[in-house]
Amino acid sequence: MVVYDSAFGNTEQIAQAIGNGLGSQEDVEILQAGKVKPEQLTGLRLLIVGSPTQRFRPTGAIKNLLKGIPKNGLNGVKVAAFDTRFTQSDIDEIPVLPFFVRLFGARAYAAKPIAGGLKKKGGELVVPPEGFYVEGTEGPLQEGELERAADWAKEILGLID
Ligand SMILES: Cc1cc2nc3c(=O)[nH]c(=O)nc-3n(C[C@H](O)[C@H](O)[C@H](O)COP(=O)(O)O)c2cc1C
């Protein structure tokens, strides 16, 4: 299952590319976070969660979903996390943002806390948190990111068998 949130559609596109990279529609569900009940996440073979980075964090819908998963609810579930984010050249144009991005490192983006939340509920992280680049706030995605997302999904598939 691929669960995402998206304000402007870019993270949704990445989620679809990841889902398509994983397999056919019968095998893979791609769902918006607000439409998922935490109980649906238990017993999955693979759960991938992604969010736009907003003010260094995942969106409220993603945070609520992670919070709602019962203790040990992801035991035995392989997990991975991704986000979408500004490009470095966009970051460089926003006052003080480059400072915080350098200070926080990977923690300046949503994927790392998502991965932490999934692990906290018992999930087994199979790849490091990954980020995909959007141009400006509303996108479009940087060229090549949909292909990179599909490749990332295939890499994950190779690691969970
Ligand atoms: C309120 C707000 C805050 C944002 N903060 C950050 C940020 O801290 N770091 C970053 O890289 N991108 C930030 N962005 C850019 C988003 O990551 C970008 O809008 C998102 O990747 C687009 O994905 P979506 O179309 O799925 O919403 C922010 C965007 C918004 C709207």
PDBQT file of the ligand as one rigid body, heavy atoms in Angstrom, charges set to zero:
ROOT
HETATM    1  C1  LIG A 201       3.089  26.020   3.760  1.00  0.00    +0.000 C 
HETATM    2  C2  LIG A 201       4.207  25.379   3.001  1.00  0.00    +0.000 A 
HETATM    3  C3  LIG A 201       5.428  25.173   3.629  1.00  0.00    +0.000 A 
HETATM    4  C4  LIG A 201       6.487  24.568   2.930  1.00  0.00    +0.000 A 
HETATM    5  N1  LIG A 201       7.661  24.344   3.586  1.00  0.00    +0.000 NA
HETATM    6  C5  LIG A 201       8.684  23.695   2.930  1.00  0.00    +0.000 A 
HETATM    7  C6  LIG A 201       9.889  23.377   3.612  1.00  0.00    +0.000 A 
HETATM    8  O1  LIG A 201      10.076  23.658   4.788  1.00  0.00    +0.000 OA
HETATM    9  N2  LIG A 201      10.865  22.727   2.918  1.00  0.00    +0.000 N 
HETATM   10  C7  LIG A 201      10.718  22.364   1.592  1.00  0.00    +0.000 A 
HETATM   11  O2  LIG A 201      11.635  21.764   1.027  1.00  0.00    +0.000 OA
HETATM   12  N3  LIG A 201       9.568  22.636   0.930  1.00  0.00    +0.000 NA
HETATM   13  C8  LIG A 201       8.545  23.294   1.570  1.00  0.00    +0.000 A 
HETATM   14  N4  LIG A 201       7.392  23.580   0.899  1.00  0.00    +0.000 N 
HETATM   15  C9  LIG A 201       7.246  23.173  -0.512  1.00  0.00    +0.000 C 
HETATM   16  C10 LIG A 201       6.484  21.878  -0.560  1.00  0.00    +0.000 C 
HETATM   17  O3  LIG A 201       7.330  20.824  -0.221  1.00  0.00    +0.000 OA
HETATM   18  C11 LIG A 201       5.842  21.686  -1.929  1.00  0.00    +0.000 C 
HETATM   19  O4  LIG A 201       4.770  22.603  -2.011  1.00  0.00    +0.000 OA
HETATM   20  C12 LIG A 201       5.330  20.263  -2.085  1.00  0.00    +0.000 C 
HETATM   21  O5  LIG A 201       6.401  19.394  -2.287  1.00  0.00    +0.000 OA
HETATM   22  C13 LIG A 201       4.370  20.127  -3.217  1.00  0.00    +0.000 C 
HETATM   23  O6  LIG A 201       3.788  18.859  -3.114  1.00  0.00    +0.000 OA
HETATM   24  P1  LIG A 201       2.218  18.689  -3.297  1.00  0.00    +0.000 P 
HETATM   25  O7  LIG A 201       1.896  19.185  -4.675  1.00  0.00    +0.000 OA
HETATM   26  O8  LIG A 201       1.964  17.236  -3.168  1.00  0.00    +0.000 OA
HETATM   27  O9  LIG A 201       1.523  19.478  -2.227  1.00  0.00    +0.000 OA
HETATM   28  C14 LIG A 201       6.321  24.171   1.568  1.00  0.00    +0.000 A 
HETATM   29  C15 LIG A 201       5.089  24.387   0.954  1.00  0.00    +0.000 A 
HETATM   30  C16 LIG A 201       4.025  24.981   1.642  1.00  0.00    +0.000 A 
HETATM   31  C17 LIG A 201       2.711  25.186   0.941  1.00  0.00    +0.000 C 
ENDROOT
TORSDOF 0
